Amino acid sequence: MQTWLLVLSVWAVLAVLVAVVLGRGIALADRRAAATGAPLTTADLPDDFRPAAAHH
């Protein structure tokens, strides 16, 4: 029983740390985007980041 509690506690701490890192990264990206003066769109993405065309 104590093992499960320890595992869940460690998992929760790791999840919070990952959320904080992701949140700070998103906030930093928002600040950089706001500093450019022009809104960023998907057209600003490099070709490697665009989804491939769907083939039907």
N, C-alpha and C positions, 0 to 999 in steps of 0.2 A: 504494500500500500504506500509506503513512504517513497519507494522508487518511482511510482507513477506521479506522485506529487512533485518530486524533484524534476522529473522529465517535463512535466507540464509547466513548472516554474521556469526552467531554462528555456523552453520553447517560447513562452510568453515574453521573456526578457529579450530574446533574439528577435522576435517579431516586432517589438517596440523599437529596438535599435535599427532594424531595417526600415521601418516606417519613418523614423527620424531622418535617416540618411536620404531616403527618397524624397521626403518633404523638403529638406534643405536644398537638394539638387533641383527640384522643381521651382522653388522660390528663387534660387540663383538664376536659373534660366529665364524666369519671368522678369527679373530685374534687368538682365542683359537685353532681353527683347524690348523692354520699355525704353532702354537707353538709346536704341537705334532710331526712335522717332517714327518708325513705320511698322505697322503690324506685320507679323510673319505669317505666311500661308504655306500650304503644302508645295506650292511652286518654288519656294525657297529651299526645299530639301534637295540634297544631292540625288543623282539618279539611282544610286545604290539603295536609297531608303524608300523609293517609290515601289508600290506593289506591282507585280507583273500583270500584264493584261490577261484577262480571263479568256480561255479558249473554250468555245462551245462546239 
